[in-house]
Amino acid sequence: MISKKALNTPSSGIRLMYNAAVKYENVLNFCIGEPGFQTPEHIVEAARKALLEGCTKYTHNAGVLKLRQAIADKLKRENHLDVDPEKNIICTTGAGEAILLALLTLADPGDDVLIPAPGWTNYYGHLGIAGLNNVTVKTKEEDRFCPRAQAIEEALTEKSRVLILNTPANPTGTVIPESELYEIAKIAEKYDLAVLADEPYEKFIYDEQKHVSFASLPKMAARTVTINSFSKTYCMTGWRVGYASGPEEVIRGMTKFQENVSSCVNAAAQQGAVAALTGPQDEIKTMKAAYETCRNLLTEGLNHIAGFSCIKPQGAFYVFANIEEMGMDSLSAAMMILDRTRITMAPGSSFGKDGEGFLRISFCAGREDIEEMLLRLEKEFGRK
Ligand SMILES: Cc1ncc(COP(=O)(O)O)c(C=O)c1O
């Protein structure tokens, strides 16, 4: 009765923690990547106005042209990508859907997809749905979990079709340096790989780092699908709006899938997304400053607590803490921490087996919660 795909598609350890937390009171949640800020008011207002004005119908499968135009303008201005809004862009139900549609379009069941590990939980689920195989690209904590071109070349198989690149990365916070992206581009060209550049954390980069869109590198636009989201940049996780830009035939394929799955993104949410891109951007700066403060507080505090050690992430809003000293697997450690301190963290094993020995802690919820977390951890586990 149940398909092999349904049986083999993993569900996330993050959800396990979420569900386990329900039976406790006074829980501090650091398990999911949900910004502590609200969607800026002008975005909410644009969607409300749109609904009142009758924006309640299906739209073009790839999204309303006004939104695709706003995305094209943004990609040109900020990412140095020259795209035609009518040919190279599709709006999707979150970046998550864009990744799945891109994989369905770029590879056939049985093909291999290279994923730097640890990697975002849902990539593994997407592979399960699309009938694709995961090929792990190894990264090292002492190298800030950076996927290196050489490691990609070593991992390649005969059936490798797609490489997923996520910078800044979830769960590690890695920002791939521009020089490495150039090396990776050589590999993509040499082995004719399609690249899925997943960039939803592009605005949250700290220190001296800068974001470079892979598709902006010479000759890479023709083989790259760039994925982005409104979820993190504009605190719109529940609105479910994301997008992809890429070669015309890939976007056409993705649009056919979208037509058959959900038809289009929620029409009023698309109008909110237009307001997000064309309205004031100053709240992003405020968020970034708040996240940077939280990152510093969390990494400094955590490195003084027995059993934990972590590097300072350069991007996104997660700390990937090493807990090998605890001598237990990451799911058991996360459950033990929940039981003893009423704090949820995501088990590293949710991000592929190379995430074992780590816990992911989100720092986008707010400073006060982090201060309280550090107090609880210190009380329970002591200082180093
Ligand atoms: C690396 C990465 N890609 C894509 C997404 C999907 O974002 P959404 O579907 O909310 O747009 C997430 C969400 O956490 C993510 O961490």
PDBQT file of the ligand as one rigid body, heavy atoms in Angstrom, charges set to zero:
ROOT
HETATM    1  C1  LIG A 401      19.429  26.197   3.355  1.00  0.00    +0.000 C 
HETATM    2  C2  LIG A 401      17.962  26.401   3.229  1.00  0.00    +0.000 A 
HETATM    3  N1  LIG A 401      17.420  26.385   2.009  1.00  0.00    +0.000 NA
HETATM    4  C3  LIG A 401      16.102  26.557   1.825  1.00  0.00    +0.000 A 
HETATM    5  C4  LIG A 401      15.263  26.748   2.904  1.00  0.00    +0.000 A 
HETATM    6  C5  LIG A 401      13.781  26.869   2.621  1.00  0.00    +0.000 C 
HETATM    7  O1  LIG A 401      13.227  28.061   2.953  1.00  0.00    +0.000 OA
HETATM    8  P1  LIG A 401      11.690  28.361   2.640  1.00  0.00    +0.000 P 
HETATM    9  O2  LIG A 401      11.093  27.136   2.056  1.00  0.00    +0.000 OA
HETATM   10  O3  LIG A 401      11.088  28.754   3.939  1.00  0.00    +0.000 OA
HETATM   11  O4  LIG A 401      11.723  29.489   1.663  1.00  0.00    +0.000 OA
HETATM   12  C6  LIG A 401      15.778  26.755   4.197  1.00  0.00    +0.000 A 
HETATM   13  C7  LIG A 401      14.889  26.908   5.363  1.00  0.00    +0.000 C 
HETATM   14  O5  LIG A 401      15.232  26.726   6.495  1.00  0.00    +0.000 OA
HETATM   15  C8  LIG A 401      17.166  26.586   4.365  1.00  0.00    +0.000 A 
HETATM   16  O6  LIG A 401      17.731  26.588   5.574  1.00  0.00    +0.000 OA
ENDROOT
TORSDOF 0
